[in-house]
């Protein structure tokens, strides 16, 4: 069965450069193993990236050993749904589309 978004239409790719998603296939979809529920496709902002780093999740620093180039403002990334909510409550949530299976 194809993954669907909240509108019931086929899930669209969030980003492949950099490659994102729990399955690192570009789609914000999940599975039981994904304890973070990476379902929010967001366009990250400087404010969000700094917020996330302060919360212990540094998405800015490249991690070549994980094939992670680091994010910069304007990149699209699948976010943990609760982290997006935290950022929203702090007034720094990045623009998004909620895509779920």
LINNORQUI-V761459 format. One record per residue. PHI is phi as a letter, one per 30 degrees, with the letter a starting at -180 (999 if undefined). Layout:
PHI / PHI
//
This chain:
999 / d / d / c / d / d / d / i / c / e / d / c / d / d / a / c / b / d / d / b / j / e / c / h / b / j / c / c / b / b / a / e / d / d / d / c / h / d / c / c / d / b / c / d / c / e / d / d / d / d / e / d / d / d / d / j / b / d / c / c / d / d / b / e / d / c / h / c / d / i / c / b / e / j / d / c / a / d / c / d / d / d / d / d / d / e / d / d / d / d / i / b / d / d / e / a / b / d / c / b / d
//
